[in-house]
């Protein structure tokens, strides 16, 4: 894939980068080199290679998935004018 100057200007506009006319040629060469490298990576045979999350084989730290109230109910309603059983009391607005 080859990038033309119009594409370079469009990418620069989308990235909100001010590009002068002199820089367009340089950026065009750089983008073509990057895309060439990506095409090379696409040619690599990775069948049989297991996906990994790290280059070091480590086990992720896990915690128990337990539902709690956060033990913060008293702190949450501490500044409320009126509360009852950790709920905010508000005036009735619908009859």
MARDRENFI-929526 format. One line per 10 residues: number of its first residue (from 1); for each residue x, z negated, y of N, C-alpha, C, O. Coordinates in nm, 4 decimals. Last residue first. Layout:
BEGIN
NUM) X,Z,Y,X,Z,Y,X,Z,Y,X,Z,Y  ...
This chain:
BEGIN
95) -4.8271,-4.4957,1.2744,-4.9358,-4.5814,1.2264,-5.0202,-4.5116,1.1244,-5.1162,-4.5696,1.0736  -4.4866,-4.5088,1.3329,-4.5973,-4.4276,1.2856,-4.7046,-4.5219,1.2337,-4.6765,-4.6156,1.1589  -4.2959,-4.6961,1.3987,-4.3260,-4.5941,1.4998,-4.4425,-4.5051,1.4586,-4.4937,-4.4311,1.5427  -4.1922,-5.0281,1.3783,-4.2768,-4.9258,1.3198,-4.3148,-4.8257,1.4279,-4.3603,-4.8641,1.5357  -3.8494,-5.1086,1.4445,-3.9923,-5.1186,1.4756,-4.0703,-5.0019,1.4139,-4.0183,-4.8912,1.4002  -3.6291,-5.1911,1.1708,-3.6603,-5.1147,1.2913,-3.8086,-5.1267,1.3188,-3.8866,-5.1521,1.2270  -3.3681,-5.3446,1.0078,-3.5101,-5.3547,1.0399,-3.5337,-5.2822,1.1720,-3.4667,-5.3087,1.2718  -3.1408,-5.2350,0.7640,-3.1712,-5.2436,0.9059,-3.3218,-5.2536,0.9226,-3.3960,-5.1792,0.8585  -3.0536,-5.4381,0.4812,-3.1197,-5.3206,0.5366,-3.1415,-5.3430,0.6854,-3.1587,-5.4567,0.7291  -2.9645,-5.6696,0.3567,-2.8678,-5.5632,0.3848,-2.9323,-5.4322,0.4276,-2.8722,-5.3259,0.4119
85) -3.1998,-5.8300,0.3682,-3.1411,-5.7881,0.2405,-3.0502,-5.6660,0.2570,-3.0588,-5.5706,0.1797  -3.2572,-5.7360,0.6896,-3.3185,-5.8077,0.5786,-3.2638,-5.7494,0.4492,-3.2806,-5.6301,0.4238  -3.1896,-5.7646,1.0425,-3.1646,-5.7129,0.9082,-3.2418,-5.7952,0.8070,-3.2852,-5.9072,0.8340  -3.1575,-5.6850,1.3843,-3.2379,-5.7481,1.2803,-3.2079,-5.6816,1.1461,-3.2015,-5.5591,1.1363  -2.9345,-5.5818,1.5276,-3.0169,-5.6878,1.5854,-3.1005,-5.7607,1.4816,-3.1145,-5.8829,1.4875  -2.6158,-5.5407,1.3666,-2.7555,-5.4987,1.3818,-2.8380,-5.6130,1.4402,-2.8148,-5.7291,1.4065  -2.3577,-5.6081,1.3068,-2.3930,-5.5954,1.4485,-2.5372,-5.5518,1.4711,-2.5766,-5.5283,1.5853  -2.3559,-5.6160,1.0205,-2.3148,-5.7332,1.0987,-2.3598,-5.7244,1.2442,-2.3976,-5.8269,1.3009  -2.4025,-5.4192,0.8388,-2.5180,-5.4680,0.9153,-2.4830,-5.5851,1.0063,-2.5725,-5.6472,1.0636  -2.1431,-5.3791,0.7379,-2.2187,-5.2686,0.7962,-2.3324,-5.3192,0.8841,-2.3550,-5.2663,0.9929
75) -2.0594,-5.6224,0.6290,-1.9871,-5.5684,0.7444,-2.0687,-5.4606,0.8150,-2.0649,-5.4505,0.9377  -2.2361,-5.6445,0.4127,-2.2385,-5.7452,0.5201,-2.1703,-5.6933,0.6459,-2.2178,-5.7174,0.7569  -2.1572,-5.4217,0.2562,-2.2927,-5.4307,0.3104,-2.2999,-5.5312,0.4256,-2.3646,-5.5037,0.5266  -1.9286,-5.3681,0.1225,-1.9202,-5.3685,0.2683,-2.0563,-5.3880,0.3330,-2.0690,-5.3720,0.4544  -1.8939,-5.3014,-0.1437,-1.8707,-5.4402,-0.1022,-1.8550,-5.4504,0.0488,-1.7770,-5.5320,0.0980  -1.9573,-5.0634,-0.2541,-1.8465,-5.0648,-0.1597,-1.8121,-5.2040,-0.1104,-1.7113,-5.2225,-0.0423  -2.1341,-5.0574,-0.4539,-2.1913,-5.0545,-0.3196,-2.0821,-5.0584,-0.2130,-2.1123,-5.0568,-0.0936  -2.0222,-4.8236,-0.7063,-2.0330,-4.9576,-0.6479,-2.0981,-4.9451,-0.5108,-2.1147,-4.8348,-0.4586  -1.9696,-4.6521,-0.9988,-2.0511,-4.6558,-0.8789,-2.0603,-4.8005,-0.8322,-2.1007,-4.8888,-0.9078  -1.6641,-4.5404,-1.1246,-1.7624,-4.6472,-1.1250,-1.8378,-4.6452,-0.9927,-1.7764,-4.6374,-0.8863
65) -1.4441,-4.3926,-1.2917,-1.5508,-4.3437,-1.2057,-1.6666,-4.4418,-1.2132,-1.7558,-4.4283,-1.2969  -1.1134,-4.5144,-1.2849,-1.2445,-4.5163,-1.3475,-1.3486,-4.4706,-1.2467,-1.3415,-4.5064,-1.1292  -0.8583,-4.2809,-1.1968,-0.9256,-4.4101,-1.1830,-1.0608,-4.4008,-1.2508,-1.1148,-4.2920,-1.2708  -0.5422,-4.1385,-1.2771,-0.6881,-4.1343,-1.2767,-0.7418,-4.2748,-1.2565,-0.6790,-4.3737,-1.2941  -0.2669,-3.9364,-1.2128,-0.3218,-4.0711,-1.2093,-0.4725,-4.0606,-1.1975,-0.5241,-3.9829,-1.1172  -0.1726,-3.6757,-1.4362,-0.2305,-3.7178,-1.3095,-0.2840,-3.8596,-1.3202,-0.3395,-3.8987,-1.4229  0.1364,-3.6507,-1.5955,-0.0062,-3.6772,-1.6100,-0.0588,-3.7281,-1.4764,0.0030,-3.8130,-1.4121  0.3707,-3.3836,-1.5633,0.3309,-3.5223,-1.5425,0.1802,-3.5339,-1.5614,0.1067,-3.4366,-1.5447  0.6090,-3.1645,-1.5825,0.4947,-3.2030,-1.6668,0.4623,-3.3518,-1.6523,0.5204,-3.4355,-1.7214  0.6688,-3.0062,-1.2791,0.7117,-3.1163,-1.3657,0.5925,-3.1562,-1.4518,0.4842,-3.1798,-1.3982
55) 0.5373,-2.8291,-1.1324,0.6512,-2.7769,-1.2061,0.7081,-2.8821,-1.3011,0.7854,-2.8507,-1.3916  0.1789,-2.8496,-1.1615,0.3061,-2.8984,-1.1098,0.4188,-2.8364,-1.1906,0.3982,-2.7956,-1.3049  -0.0323,-2.7376,-1.2828,-0.0559,-2.7910,-1.1495,0.0716,-2.8399,-1.0846,0.0730,-2.8689,-0.9649  -0.0513,-2.4301,-1.4671,-0.0006,-2.5652,-1.4450,-0.0271,-2.6070,-1.3017,-0.0422,-2.5240,-1.2120  -0.1567,-2.2192,-1.7366,-0.1646,-2.2596,-1.5959,-0.1147,-2.4023,-1.5799,-0.1335,-2.4857,-1.6685  0.0700,-2.0834,-1.9769,-0.0359,-2.1796,-1.9458,-0.0379,-2.2100,-1.7966,0.0679,-2.2252,-1.7356  0.1177,-1.7593,-2.0733,0.1710,-1.8649,-1.9867,0.0557,-1.9557,-1.9472,-0.0440,-1.9104,-1.8910  -0.0041,-1.5557,-2.2068,0.0600,-1.6592,-2.2873,0.1211,-1.7710,-2.2049,0.1713,-1.8683,-2.2611  0.0677,-1.3198,-1.9625,-0.0155,-1.3552,-2.0767,0.0620,-1.4537,-2.1640,0.1806,-1.4345,-2.1905  0.2034,-1.2289,-1.7481,0.1871,-1.3734,-1.7577,0.0958,-1.4132,-1.8729,0.0513,-1.5278,-1.8801
45) 0.4091,-0.9852,-1.6463,0.3221,-1.0185,-1.7590,0.3172,-1.1704,-1.7747,0.4171,-1.2326,-1.8109  0.4080,-0.8555,-1.3196,0.4650,-0.9535,-1.4120,0.3632,-0.9862,-1.5205,0.2462,-1.0117,-1.4917  0.2862,-0.7013,-1.1303,0.3375,-0.6330,-1.2486,0.3924,-0.7292,-1.3541,0.4204,-0.6876,-1.4665  0.2313,-0.8612,-0.9156,0.1198,-0.8168,-0.9967,0.1632,-0.7486,-1.1251,0.0847,-0.7390,-1.2195  0.4771,-0.8832,-0.7935,0.4263,-0.9994,-0.8667,0.3106,-0.9605,-0.9575,0.2928,-1.0193,-1.0642  0.4860,-0.6334,-0.6690,0.5819,-0.6645,-0.7758,0.5318,-0.7818,-0.8588,0.5429,-0.7802,-0.9814  0.2887,-0.6708,-0.4756,0.2662,-0.5712,-0.5808,0.3616,-0.5930,-0.6976,0.3233,-0.5737,-0.8130  0.4213,-0.8580,-0.3194,0.2985,-0.8987,-0.3882,0.2663,-0.7995,-0.5001,0.2216,-0.8397,-0.6075  0.6256,-0.6975,-0.2178,0.6602,-0.8098,-0.3040,0.5378,-0.8563,-0.3830,0.5494,-0.8902,-0.5008  0.4730,-0.5238,-0.0615,0.5517,-0.4709,-0.1732,0.5899,-0.5799,-0.2708,0.5876,-0.5590,-0.3921
35) 0.3775,-0.7009,0.1292,0.2823,-0.6396,0.0358,0.3538,-0.5765,-0.0832,0.3004,-0.5759,-0.1941  0.6206,-0.7573,0.2587,0.5433,-0.8647,0.1948,0.4472,-0.8067,0.0922,0.4367,-0.8578,-0.0194  0.6898,-0.5047,0.3585,0.7792,-0.5723,0.2642,0.7051,-0.6827,0.1885,0.7247,-0.6996,0.0682  0.4744,-0.4586,0.5318,0.4942,-0.3688,0.4175,0.5862,-0.4314,0.3131,0.5645,-0.4143,0.1932  0.5248,-0.6624,0.7180,0.4031,-0.6672,0.6368,0.4138,-0.5753,0.5155,0.3669,-0.6107,0.4073  0.7706,-0.5694,0.8244,0.7627,-0.6991,0.7571,0.6394,-0.7074,0.6675,0.6481,-0.7540,0.5539  0.6958,-0.3250,0.9397,0.7961,-0.3270,0.8333,0.7889,-0.4577,0.7544,0.7998,-0.4571,0.6317  0.5143,-0.4206,1.1290,0.4691,-0.3250,1.0282,0.5667,-0.3240,0.9107,0.5247,-0.3223,0.7950  0.6738,-0.5751,1.2930,0.5744,-0.6426,1.2096,0.5222,-0.5506,1.1003,0.4892,-0.5966,0.9910  0.8214,-0.3678,1.4136,0.8883,-0.4719,1.3354,0.7907,-0.5404,1.2409,0.8209,-0.5614,1.1234
25) 0.6164,-0.2275,1.5441,0.6992,-0.1597,1.4446,0.7684,-0.2609,1.3542,0.7738,-0.2426,1.2326  0.5166,-0.4228,1.7193,0.4287,-0.3652,1.6182,0.5107,-0.3000,1.5072,0.4785,-0.3152,1.3894  0.6918,-0.4919,1.9184,0.6859,-0.5783,1.7998,0.6013,-0.5196,1.6878,0.6131,-0.5623,1.5729  0.6447,-0.3047,2.1149,0.7751,-0.3034,2.0480,0.7722,-0.3845,1.9184,0.8404,-0.3514,1.8214  0.3921,-0.3761,2.2047,0.4083,-0.2481,2.1353,0.5417,-0.2399,2.0617,0.5509,-0.1753,1.9573  0.3351,-0.7278,2.1277,0.3697,-0.6166,2.2173,0.3885,-0.4902,2.1354,0.3994,-0.4951,2.0129  0.0795,-0.9375,2.0396,0.1865,-0.8532,1.9862,0.2113,-0.7387,2.0844,0.1203,-0.6634,2.1189  -0.0525,-1.2522,2.0163,-0.0231,-1.1459,2.1114,0.0980,-1.0683,2.0600,0.2052,-1.1251,2.0394  -0.2793,-1.3513,1.7753,-0.1376,-1.3433,1.8089,-0.1191,-1.2267,1.9055,-0.1649,-1.1155,1.8790  -0.5150,-1.4032,1.6319,-0.5018,-1.4474,1.7712,-0.3548,-1.4549,1.8124,-0.3113,-1.5512,1.8756
15) -0.5589,-1.2893,1.3954,-0.4800,-1.4124,1.3920,-0.4593,-1.4713,1.5310,-0.3949,-1.5750,1.5469  -0.6924,-1.0628,1.4792,-0.7650,-1.1606,1.3978,-0.6927,-1.2949,1.3929,-0.7557,-1.4004,1.3869  -0.4794,-0.9348,1.6118,-0.5975,-0.9774,1.6875,-0.6762,-1.0824,1.6105,-0.7220,-1.1806,1.6689  -0.3085,-0.8875,1.3963,-0.2632,-0.9722,1.5070,-0.3810,-1.0229,1.5887,-0.3835,-1.1387,1.6302  -0.4679,-0.7125,1.2494,-0.4294,-0.8416,1.1906,-0.3847,-0.9372,1.3000,-0.4192,-1.0553,1.2969  -0.4764,-0.5001,1.4362,-0.5999,-0.5671,1.3943,-0.5701,-0.7044,1.3351,-0.6385,-0.8019,1.3665  -0.2079,-0.4239,1.4525,-0.2761,-0.4734,1.5729,-0.4038,-0.5489,1.5360,-0.4359,-0.6504,1.5978  -0.1731,-0.3410,1.1865,-0.0916,-0.4508,1.2407,-0.1593,-0.5094,1.3635,-0.1675,-0.6315,1.3774  -0.3488,-0.1261,1.1773,-0.3753,-0.2439,1.0937,-0.2962,-0.3641,1.1429,-0.3463,-0.4765,1.1414  -0.2203,0.0477,1.3509,-0.3555,0.0005,1.3840,-0.3913,-0.1242,1.3034,-0.4556,-0.2160,1.3543
5) 0.0233,0.1040,1.2153,0.0231,0.0245,1.3393,-0.1151,-0.0278,1.3783,-0.1256,-0.1372,1.4336  -0.0374,0.0546,0.8567,-0.0140,0.1376,0.9745,-0.0198,0.0517,1.1009,-0.0639,-0.0631,1.0943  0.1016,-0.0311,0.5496,0.0294,-0.0798,0.6668,0.0638,0.0104,0.7849,0.1809,0.0391,0.8097  0.0542,0.0798,0.2197,0.1313,0.0889,0.3426,0.0435,0.0477,0.4599,-0.0731,0.0862,0.4688  0.0848,0.0000,-0.1178,0.0000,0.0000,0.0000,0.0889,0.0000,0.1235,0.1880,-0.0728,0.1293
